[in-house]
Amino acid sequence: MLNTEEVKGYLGIDYIDEPTEKRLVHLIKVSDKILEGSIGKDYPKDDDRAKEIALIIIEDLFDNHSMNDKVTGNTRKLVESMSLQLILELRREKKDGI
């Protein structure tokens, strides 16, 4: 789905050391599992909305790793909205046999 170069660009990271690289790899895996849990294991990993959701999750976890309660209401609404769109599209595709 995402690689560390994409995440570094999104986060505005110019230099990366080994611990930060490991953390980004971990957060990429975590965001993937969050999307699998909220949308489904077969969520469209190449969909731009899914990638944006993953990047938002990664950014939030990266920036607020010691302040987990600091997610804004707007961020939550955006993620929920995009997740719901993907869920409904997957259901529609399965129903239509695509």
Backbone atoms as SQL, in Angstrom:
CREATE TABLE atoms (id INTEGER PRIMARY KEY, chain TEXT, resi INTEGER, resn TEXT, atom TEXT, x REAL, y REAL, z REAL);
INSERT INTO atoms VALUES
  (1, 'A', 1, 'MET', 'N', 0.827, -1.189, 0.000),
  (2, 'A', 1, 'MET', 'CA', 0.000, 0.000, 0.000),
  (3, 'A', 1, 'MET', 'C', 0.872, 1.253, 0.000),
  (4, 'A', 2, 'LEU', 'N', 1.481, 1.582, 1.108),
  (5, 'A', 2, 'LEU', 'CA', 2.359, 2.744, 1.201),
  (6, 'A', 2, 'LEU', 'C', 3.780, 2.284, 1.481),
  (7, 'A', 3, 'ASN', 'N', 4.740, 3.124, 1.141),
  (8, 'A', 3, 'ASN', 'CA', 6.121, 2.836, 1.516),
  (9, 'A', 3, 'ASN', 'C', 6.647, 4.010, 2.342),
  (10, 'A', 4, 'THR', 'N', 7.822, 3.831, 2.924),
  (11, 'A', 4, 'THR', 'CA', 8.351, 4.867, 3.817),
  (12, 'A', 4, 'THR', 'C', 8.648, 6.161, 3.075),
  (13, 'A', 5, 'GLU', 'N', 9.003, 6.092, 1.802),
  (14, 'A', 5, 'GLU', 'CA', 9.271, 7.313, 1.036),
  (15, 'A', 5, 'GLU', 'C', 8.011, 8.170, 0.909),
  (16, 'A', 6, 'GLU', 'N', 6.877, 7.530, 0.622),
  (17, 'A', 6, 'GLU', 'CA', 5.605, 8.263, 0.527),
  (18, 'A', 6, 'GLU', 'C', 5.242, 8.893, 1.870),
  (19, 'A', 7, 'VAL', 'N', 5.442, 8.126, 2.931),
  (20, 'A', 7, 'VAL', 'CA', 5.106, 8.620, 4.268),
  (21, 'A', 7, 'VAL', 'C', 6.040, 9.757, 4.665),
  (22, 'A', 8, 'LYS', 'N', 7.321, 9.620, 4.393),
  (23, 'A', 8, 'LYS', 'CA', 8.277, 10.694, 4.683),
  (24, 'A', 8, 'LYS', 'C', 7.872, 11.977, 3.961),
  (25, 'A', 9, 'GLY', 'N', 7.498, 11.866, 2.709),
  (26, 'A', 9, 'GLY', 'CA', 7.068, 13.037, 1.947),
  (27, 'A', 9, 'GLY', 'C', 5.838, 13.674, 2.549),
  (28, 'A', 10, 'TYR', 'N', 4.872, 12.861, 2.936),
  (29, 'A', 10, 'TYR', 'CA', 3.634, 13.367, 3.526),
  (30, 'A', 10, 'TYR', 'C', 3.899, 14.072, 4.850),
  (31, 'A', 11, 'LEU', 'N', 4.802, 13.492, 5.651),
  (32, 'A', 11, 'LEU', 'CA', 5.107, 14.053, 6.964),
  (33, 'A', 11, 'LEU', 'C', 6.117, 15.193, 6.896),
  (34, 'A', 12, 'GLY', 'N', 6.731, 15.396, 5.729),
  (35, 'A', 12, 'GLY', 'CA', 7.726, 16.446, 5.592),
  (36, 'A', 12, 'GLY', 'C', 9.050, 16.110, 6.255),
  (37, 'A', 13, 'ILE', 'N', 9.396, 14.829, 6.274),
  (38, 'A', 13, 'ILE', 'CA', 10.645, 14.381, 6.888),
  (39, 'A', 13, 'ILE', 'C', 11.734, 14.358, 5.823),
  (40, 'A', 14, 'ASP', 'N', 12.807, 15.117, 6.060),
  (41, 'A', 14, 'ASP', 'CA', 13.921, 15.161, 5.107),
  (42, 'A', 14, 'ASP', 'C', 14.992, 14.127, 5.420),
  (43, 'A', 15, 'TYR', 'N', 15.246, 13.921, 6.689),
  (44, 'A', 15, 'TYR', 'CA', 16.290, 12.992, 7.126),
  (45, 'A', 15, 'TYR', 'C', 15.638, 11.944, 8.004),
  (46, 'A', 16, 'ILE', 'N', 16.094, 10.714, 7.876),
  (47, 'A', 16, 'ILE', 'CA', 15.508, 9.641, 8.679),
  (48, 'A', 16, 'ILE', 'C', 16.614, 8.769, 9.245),
  (49, 'A', 17, 'ASP', 'N', 16.534, 8.504, 10.543),
  (50, 'A', 17, 'ASP', 'CA', 17.488, 7.594, 11.171),
  (51, 'A', 17, 'ASP', 'C', 16.825, 6.223, 11.314),
  (52, 'A', 18, 'GLU', 'N', 17.587, 5.240, 11.767),
  (53, 'A', 18, 'GLU', 'CA', 17.069, 3.868, 11.833),
  (54, 'A', 18, 'GLU', 'C', 15.848, 3.724, 12.751),
  (55, 'A', 19, 'PRO', 'N', 15.858, 4.308, 13.959),
  (56, 'A', 19, 'PRO', 'CA', 14.653, 4.182, 14.799),
  (57, 'A', 19, 'PRO', 'C', 13.407, 4.800, 14.163),
  (58, 'A', 20, 'THR', 'N', 13.575, 5.936, 13.501),
  (59, 'A', 20, 'THR', 'CA', 12.427, 6.570, 12.842),
  (60, 'A', 20, 'THR', 'C', 11.952, 5.730, 11.673),
  (61, 'A', 21, 'GLU', 'N', 12.879, 5.159, 10.908),
  (62, 'A', 21, 'GLU', 'CA', 12.527, 4.270, 9.794),
  (63, 'A', 21, 'GLU', 'C', 11.712, 3.079, 10.304),
  (64, 'A', 22, 'LYS', 'N', 12.161, 2.478, 11.388),
  (65, 'A', 22, 'LYS', 'CA', 11.438, 1.337, 11.973),
  (66, 'A', 22, 'LYS', 'C', 10.052, 1.766, 12.443),
  (67, 'A', 23, 'ARG', 'N', 9.974, 2.951, 13.017),
  (68, 'A', 23, 'ARG', 'CA', 8.681, 3.451, 13.491),
  (69, 'A', 23, 'ARG', 'C', 7.717, 3.675, 12.332),
  (70, 'A', 24, 'LEU', 'N', 8.205, 4.238, 11.236),
  (71, 'A', 24, 'LEU', 'CA', 7.345, 4.460, 10.067),
  (72, 'A', 24, 'LEU', 'C', 6.873, 3.140, 9.484),
  (73, 'A', 25, 'VAL', 'N', 7.760, 2.150, 9.392),
  (74, 'A', 25, 'VAL', 'CA', 7.368, 0.832, 8.893),
  (75, 'A', 25, 'VAL', 'C', 6.274, 0.250, 9.784),
  (76, 'A', 26, 'HIS', 'N', 6.451, 0.385, 11.089),
  (77, 'A', 26, 'HIS', 'CA', 5.443, -0.097, 12.044),
  (78, 'A', 26, 'HIS', 'C', 4.110, 0.620, 11.849),
  (79, 'A', 27, 'LEU', 'N', 4.157, 1.944, 11.700),
  (80, 'A', 27, 'LEU', 'CA', 2.923, 2.709, 11.545),
  (81, 'A', 27, 'LEU', 'C', 2.214, 2.395, 10.232),
  (82, 'A', 28, 'ILE', 'N', 2.968, 2.083, 9.191),
  (83, 'A', 28, 'ILE', 'CA', 2.358, 1.663, 7.927),
  (84, 'A', 28, 'ILE', 'C', 1.585, 0.370, 8.142),
  (85, 'A', 29, 'LYS', 'N', 2.186, -0.571, 8.872),
  (86, 'A', 29, 'LYS', 'CA', 1.507, -1.842, 9.165),
  (87, 'A', 29, 'LYS', 'C', 0.272, -1.613, 10.028),
  (88, 'A', 30, 'VAL', 'N', 0.395, -0.733, 11.022),
  (89, 'A', 30, 'VAL', 'CA', -0.737, -0.434, 11.904),
  (90, 'A', 30, 'VAL', 'C', -1.885, 0.189, 11.107),
  (91, 'A', 31, 'SER', 'N', -1.568, 1.152, 10.255),
  (92, 'A', 31, 'SER', 'CA', -2.631, 1.792, 9.472),
  (93, 'A', 31, 'SER', 'C', -3.328, 0.781, 8.568),
  (94, 'A', 32, 'ASP', 'N', -2.569, -0.156, 8.015),
  (95, 'A', 32, 'ASP', 'CA', -3.155, -1.196, 7.177),
  (96, 'A', 32, 'ASP', 'C', -4.123, -2.058, 7.988),
  (97, 'A', 33, 'LYS', 'N', -3.732, -2.422, 9.194),
  (98, 'A', 33, 'LYS', 'CA', -4.599, -3.245, 10.048),
  (99, 'A', 33, 'LYS', 'C', -5.842, -2.468, 10.478),
  (100, 'A', 34, 'ILE', 'N', -5.687, -1.174, 10.735),
  (101, 'A', 34, 'ILE', 'CA', -6.850, -0.351, 11.098),
  (102, 'A', 34, 'ILE', 'C', -7.839, -0.317, 9.937),
  (103, 'A', 35, 'LEU', 'N', -7.337, -0.136, 8.728),
  (104, 'A', 35, 'LEU', 'CA', -8.222, -0.109, 7.560),
  (105, 'A', 35, 'LEU', 'C', -8.865, -1.473, 7.319),
  (106, 'A', 36, 'GLU', 'N', -8.104, -2.543, 7.509),
  (107, 'A', 36, 'GLU', 'CA', -8.699, -3.879, 7.380),
  (108, 'A', 36, 'GLU', 'C', -9.824, -4.071, 8.387),
  (109, 'A', 37, 'GLY', 'N', -9.598, -3.592, 9.612),
  (110, 'A', 37, 'GLY', 'CA', -10.616, -3.744, 10.652),
  (111, 'A', 37, 'GLY', 'C', -11.843, -2.891, 10.419),
  (112, 'A', 38, 'SER', 'N', -11.656, -1.702, 9.878),
  (113, 'A', 38, 'SER', 'CA', -12.810, -0.811, 9.707),
  (114, 'A', 38, 'SER', 'C', -13.516, -0.978, 8.369),
  (115, 'A', 39, 'ILE', 'N', -12.769, -1.374, 7.342),
  (116, 'A', 39, 'ILE', 'CA', -13.359, -1.484, 6.002),
  (117, 'A', 39, 'ILE', 'C', -13.523, -2.935, 5.577),
  (118, 'A', 40, 'GLY', 'N', -12.532, -3.745, 5.868),
  (119, 'A', 40, 'GLY', 'CA', -12.548, -5.153, 5.473),
  (120, 'A', 40, 'GLY', 'C', -11.196, -5.551, 4.922),
  (121, 'A', 41, 'LYS', 'N', -10.883, -6.832, 5.013),
  (122, 'A', 41, 'LYS', 'CA', -9.574, -7.316, 4.568),
  (123, 'A', 41, 'LYS', 'C', -9.309, -7.063, 3.092),
  (124, 'A', 42, 'ASP', 'N', -10.367, -6.969, 2.305),
  (125, 'A', 42, 'ASP', 'CA', -10.191, -6.774, 0.864),
  (126, 'A', 42, 'ASP', 'C', -10.389, -5.312, 0.451),
  (127, 'A', 43, 'TYR', 'N', -10.111, -4.386, 1.380),
  (128, 'A', 43, 'TYR', 'CA', -10.288, -2.980, 1.030),
  (129, 'A', 43, 'TYR', 'C', -9.352, -2.609, -0.126),
  (130, 'A', 44, 'PRO', 'N', -9.745, -1.645, -0.953),
  (131, 'A', 44, 'PRO', 'CA', -8.956, -1.301, -2.135),
  (132, 'A', 44, 'PRO', 'C', -7.703, -0.493, -1.776),
  (133, 'A', 45, 'LYS', 'N', -6.587, -1.181, -1.608),
  (134, 'A', 45, 'LYS', 'CA', -5.345, -0.549, -1.155),
  (135, 'A', 45, 'LYS', 'C', -4.796, 0.462, -2.149),
  (136, 'A', 46, 'ASP', 'N', -5.206, 0.373, -3.399),
  (137, 'A', 46, 'ASP', 'CA', -4.714, 1.323, -4.402),
  (138, 'A', 46, 'ASP', 'C', -5.636, 2.530, -4.567),
  (139, 'A', 47, 'ASP', 'N', -6.752, 2.571, -3.838),
  (140, 'A', 47, 'ASP', 'CA', -7.673, 3.703, -3.889),
  (141, 'A', 47, 'ASP', 'C', -7.038, 4.896, -3.183),
  (142, 'A', 48, 'ASP', 'N', -7.084, 6.058, -3.811),
  (143, 'A', 48, 'ASP', 'CA', -6.469, 7.257, -3.230),
  (144, 'A', 48, 'ASP', 'C', -7.064, 7.617, -1.876),
  (145, 'A', 49, 'ARG', 'N', -8.364, 7.360, -1.693),
  (146, 'A', 49, 'ARG', 'CA', -8.979, 7.660, -0.399),
  (147, 'A', 49, 'ARG', 'C', -8.432, 6.754, 0.691),
  (148, 'A', 50, 'ALA', 'N', -8.232, 5.484, 0.373),
  (149, 'A', 50, 'ALA', 'CA', -7.662, 4.549, 1.342),
  (150, 'A', 50, 'ALA', 'C', -6.240, 4.967, 1.710),
  (151, 'A', 51, 'LYS', 'N', -5.470, 5.386, 0.707),
  (152, 'A', 51, 'LYS', 'CA', -4.108, 5.862, 0.985),
  (153, 'A', 51, 'LYS', 'C', -4.131, 7.110, 1.856),
  (154, 'A', 52, 'GLU', 'N', -5.055, 8.027, 1.563),
  (155, 'A', 52, 'GLU', 'CA', -5.145, 9.255, 2.360),
  (156, 'A', 52, 'GLU', 'C', -5.535, 8.941, 3.795),
  (157, 'A', 53, 'ILE', 'N', -6.482, 8.015, 3.981),
  (158, 'A', 53, 'ILE', 'CA', -6.862, 7.603, 5.332),
  (159, 'A', 53, 'ILE', 'C', -5.642, 7.044, 6.053),
  (160, 'A', 54, 'ALA', 'N', -4.897, 6.180, 5.373),
  (161, 'A', 54, 'ALA', 'CA', -3.697, 5.591, 5.981),
  (162, 'A', 54, 'ALA', 'C', -2.694, 6.675, 6.365),
  (163, 'A', 55, 'LEU', 'N', -2.483, 7.647, 5.494),
  (164, 'A', 55, 'LEU', 'CA', -1.543, 8.723, 5.788),
  (165, 'A', 55, 'LEU', 'C', -2.016, 9.576, 6.964),
  (166, 'A', 56, 'ILE', 'N', -3.311, 9.828, 7.042),
  (167, 'A', 56, 'ILE', 'CA', -3.869, 10.591, 8.165),
  (168, 'A', 56, 'ILE', 'C', -3.645, 9.830, 9.465),
  (169, 'A', 57, 'ILE', 'N', -3.902, 8.534, 9.436),
  (170, 'A', 57, 'ILE', 'CA', -3.699, 7.700, 10.624),
  (171, 'A', 57, 'ILE', 'C', -2.232, 7.720, 11.028),
  (172, 'A', 58, 'ILE', 'N', -1.349, 7.534, 10.053),
  (173, 'A', 58, 'ILE', 'CA', 0.088, 7.526, 10.330),
  (174, 'A', 58, 'ILE', 'C', 0.533, 8.860, 10.906),
  (175, 'A', 59, 'GLU', 'N', 0.081, 9.953, 10.291),
  (176, 'A', 59, 'GLU', 'CA', 0.474, 11.274, 10.778),
  (177, 'A', 59, 'GLU', 'C', 0.011, 11.491, 12.210),
  (178, 'A', 60, 'ASP', 'N', -1.229, 11.112, 12.482),
  (179, 'A', 60, 'ASP', 'CA', -1.760, 11.293, 13.827),
  (180, 'A', 60, 'ASP', 'C', -0.973, 10.472, 14.837),
  (181, 'A', 61, 'LEU', 'N', -0.717, 9.210, 14.533),
  (182, 'A', 61, 'LEU', 'CA', 0.031, 8.354, 15.451),
  (183, 'A', 61, 'LEU', 'C', 1.473, 8.827, 15.599),
  (184, 'A', 62, 'PHE', 'N', 2.067, 9.298, 14.516),
  (185, 'A', 62, 'PHE', 'CA', 3.450, 9.772, 14.554),
  (186, 'A', 62, 'PHE', 'C', 3.564, 11.060, 15.381),
  (187, 'A', 63, 'ASP', 'N', 2.649, 11.995, 15.140),
  (188, 'A', 63, 'ASP', 'CA', 2.708, 13.291, 15.819),
  (189, 'A', 63, 'ASP', 'C', 2.243, 13.230, 17.266),
  (190, 'A', 64, 'ASN', 'N', 1.305, 12.364, 17.553),
  (191, 'A', 64, 'ASN', 'CA', 0.676, 12.350, 18.881),
  (192, 'A', 64, 'ASN', 'C', 0.865, 11.029, 19.609),
  (193, 'A', 65, 'HIS', 'N', 2.014, 10.411, 19.426),
  (194, 'A', 65, 'HIS', 'CA', 2.201, 9.083, 20.014),
  (195, 'A', 65, 'HIS', 'C', 2.098, 9.077, 21.534),
  (196, 'A', 66, 'SER', 'N', 2.334, 10.176, 22.173),
  (197, 'A', 66, 'SER', 'CA', 2.183, 10.216, 23.632),
  (198, 'A', 66, 'SER', 'C', 0.892, 10.931, 24.043),
  (199, 'A', 67, 'MET', 'N', 0.110, 11.388, 23.060),
  (200, 'A', 67, 'MET', 'CA', -1.130, 12.109, 23.360),
  (201, 'A', 67, 'MET', 'C', -2.271, 11.513, 22.539),
  (202, 'A', 68, 'ASN', 'N', -2.628, 10.276, 22.765),
  (203, 'A', 68, 'ASN', 'CA', -3.606, 9.573, 21.939),
  (204, 'A', 68, 'ASN', 'C', -4.995, 10.200, 21.946),
  (205, 'A', 69, 'ASP', 'N', -5.317, 11.052, 22.908),
  (206, 'A', 69, 'ASP', 'CA', -6.644, 11.667, 22.968),
  (207, 'A', 69, 'ASP', 'C', -6.728, 12.963, 22.181),
  (208, 'A', 70, 'LYS', 'N', -5.669, 13.354, 21.477),
  (209, 'A', 70, 'LYS', 'CA', -5.605, 14.668, 20.840),
  (210, 'A', 70, 'LYS', 'C', -6.033, 14.662, 19.370),
  (211, 'A', 71, 'VAL', 'N', -6.769, 13.695, 18.920),
  (212, 'A', 71, 'VAL', 'CA', -7.244, 13.669, 17.546),
  (213, 'A', 71, 'VAL', 'C', -8.400, 14.661, 17.428),
  (214, 'A', 72, 'THR', 'N', -8.359, 15.507, 16.416),
  (215, 'A', 72, 'THR', 'CA', -9.409, 16.507, 16.268),
  (216, 'A', 72, 'THR', 'C', -10.704, 15.870, 15.779),
  (217, 'A', 73, 'GLY', 'N', -11.790, 16.527, 16.071),
  (218, 'A', 73, 'GLY', 'CA', -13.086, 16.047, 15.601),
  (219, 'A', 73, 'GLY', 'C', -13.167, 16.029, 14.092),
  (220, 'A', 74, 'ASN', 'N', -12.558, 17.013, 13.433),
  (221, 'A', 74, 'ASN', 'CA', -12.570, 17.057, 11.971),
  (222, 'A', 74, 'ASN', 'C', -11.833, 15.868, 11.376),
  (223, 'A', 75, 'THR', 'N', -10.698, 15.497, 11.970),
  (224, 'A', 75, 'THR', 'CA', -9.935, 14.345, 11.478),
  (225, 'A', 75, 'THR', 'C', -10.759, 13.083, 11.627),
  (226, 'A', 76, 'ARG', 'N', -11.386, 12.912, 12.772),
  (227, 'A', 76, 'ARG', 'CA', -12.225, 11.723, 12.982),
  (228, 'A', 76, 'ARG', 'C', -13.358, 11.658, 11.949),
  (229, 'A', 77, 'LYS', 'N', -14.016, 12.782, 11.708),
  (230, 'A', 77, 'LYS', 'CA', -15.119, 12.815, 10.747),
  (231, 'A', 77, 'LYS', 'C', -14.638, 12.478, 9.334),
  (232, 'A', 78, 'LEU', 'N', -13.492, 13.020, 8.964),
  (233, 'A', 78, 'LEU', 'CA', -12.948, 12.760, 7.641),
  (234, 'A', 78, 'LEU', 'C', -12.622, 11.282, 7.451),
  (235, 'A', 79, 'VAL', 'N', -11.960, 10.704, 8.417),
  (236, 'A', 79, 'VAL', 'CA', -11.604, 9.288, 8.334),
  (237, 'A', 79, 'VAL', 'C', -12.857, 8.424, 8.317),
  (238, 'A', 80, 'GLU', 'N', -13.824, 8.734, 9.171),
  (239, 'A', 80, 'GLU', 'CA', -15.066, 7.962, 9.198),
  (240, 'A', 80, 'GLU', 'C', -15.807, 8.067, 7.871),
  (241, 'A', 81, 'SER', 'N', -15.846, 9.245, 7.294),
  (242, 'A', 81, 'SER', 'CA', -16.537, 9.444, 6.031),
  (243, 'A', 81, 'SER', 'C', -15.881, 8.649, 4.899),
  (244, 'A', 82, 'MET', 'N', -14.574, 8.754, 4.788),
  (245, 'A', 82, 'MET', 'CA', -13.886, 8.020, 3.718),
  (246, 'A', 82, 'MET', 'C', -13.993, 6.514, 3.927),
  (247, 'A', 83, 'SER', 'N', -13.925, 6.070, 5.188),
  (248, 'A', 83, 'SER', 'CA', -14.071, 4.646, 5.475),
  (249, 'A', 83, 'SER', 'C', -15.457, 4.159, 5.077),
  (250, 'A', 84, 'LEU', 'N', -16.481, 4.922, 5.412),
  (251, 'A', 84, 'LEU', 'CA', -17.850, 4.550, 5.070),
  (252, 'A', 84, 'LEU', 'C', -18.037, 4.485, 3.554),
  (253, 'A', 85, 'GLN', 'N', -17.458, 5.435, 2.824),
  (254, 'A', 85, 'GLN', 'CA', -17.540, 5.400, 1.367),
  (255, 'A', 85, 'GLN', 'C', -16.962, 4.106, 0.812),
  (256, 'A', 86, 'LEU', 'N', -15.801, 3.734, 1.309),
  (257, 'A', 86, 'LEU', 'CA', -15.155, 2.515, 0.821),
  (258, 'A', 86, 'LEU', 'C', -15.949, 1.267, 1.189),
  (259, 'A', 87, 'ILE', 'N', -16.500, 1.240, 2.406),
  (260, 'A', 87, 'ILE', 'CA', -17.316, 0.097, 2.825),
  (261, 'A', 87, 'ILE', 'C', -18.519, -0.059, 1.901),
  (262, 'A', 88, 'LEU', 'N', -19.221, 1.031, 1.649),
  (263, 'A', 88, 'LEU', 'CA', -20.408, 0.977, 0.796),
  (264, 'A', 88, 'LEU', 'C', -20.061, 0.565, -0.633),
  (265, 'A', 89, 'GLU', 'N', -18.932, 1.068, -1.148),
  (266, 'A', 89, 'GLU', 'CA', -18.519, 0.674, -2.497),
  (267, 'A', 89, 'GLU', 'C', -18.174, -0.806, -2.571),
  (268, 'A', 90, 'LEU', 'N', -17.506, -1.333, -1.562),
  (269, 'A', 90, 'LEU', 'CA', -17.177, -2.759, -1.550),
  (270, 'A', 90, 'LEU', 'C', -18.444, -3.609, -1.505),
  (271, 'A', 91, 'ARG', 'N', -19.413, -3.197, -0.683),
  (272, 'A', 91, 'ARG', 'CA', -20.679, -3.927, -0.605),
  (273, 'A', 91, 'ARG', 'C', -21.406, -3.892, -1.949),
  (274, 'A', 92, 'ARG', 'N', -21.398, -2.737, -2.589),
  (275, 'A', 92, 'ARG', 'CA', -22.068, -2.592, -3.879),
  (276, 'A', 92, 'ARG', 'C', -21.398, -3.474, -4.931),
  (277, 'A', 93, 'GLU', 'N', -20.082, -3.492, -4.932),
  (278, 'A', 93, 'GLU', 'CA', -19.340, -4.313, -5.903),
  (279, 'A', 93, 'GLU', 'C', -19.626, -5.801, -5.682),
  (280, 'A', 94, 'LYS', 'N', -19.666, -6.228, -4.417),
  (281, 'A', 94, 'LYS', 'CA', -19.954, -7.639, -4.117),
  (282, 'A', 94, 'LYS', 'C', -21.371, -7.988, -4.539),
  (283, 'A', 95, 'LYS', 'N', -22.303, -7.057, -4.294),
  (284, 'A', 95, 'LYS', 'CA', -23.703, -7.285, -4.659),
  (285, 'A', 95, 'LYS', 'C', -23.852, -7.384, -6.183),
  (286, 'A', 96, 'ASP', 'N', -23.116, -6.536, -6.902),
  (287, 'A', 96, 'ASP', 'CA', -23.182, -6.522, -8.355),
  (288, 'A', 96, 'ASP', 'C', -22.326, -7.620, -8.992),
  (289, 'A', 97, 'GLY', 'N', -21.559, -8.318, -8.147),
  (290, 'A', 97, 'GLY', 'CA', -20.715, -9.410, -8.667),
  (291, 'A', 97, 'GLY', 'C', -19.482, -8.950, -9.405),
  (292, 'A', 98, 'ILE', 'N', -19.015, -7.765, -9.093),
  (293, 'A', 98, 'ILE', 'CA', -17.822, -7.221, -9.771),
  (294, 'A', 98, 'ILE', 'C', -16.582, -7.800, -9.145);
